[in-house]
């Protein structure tokens, strides 16, 4: 039996992800938006396999990790036992509260 790691998204992360998808649809079209969605899905599956795939992101919050999806976007997540919590998906070109 395989131990399945649960993944959940914060409301803010879901909102940020949707905003990025809408931007990609409006400016680059469906194929690019679909590719981004696939990249995020693939990344989450890799994180399920190796929860410490991405480096720690904050000295304040030990279990907060950041993955670069592509040079313009990153995803942060927290590990809690057998759970992964997607904290944010954000544009790397903007200020982000977790950088503080």
Secondary structure, 3 states (H helix, E strand, C coil): CCCCCEEEECHHHHHHHHHHHHHHHHHHCHHHHHHHHHHHHHHHHHHHHCCCCCCECCCCCCCEEEEEEECCEEEEEEEECCEEEEEEEEECCCCCHHHC
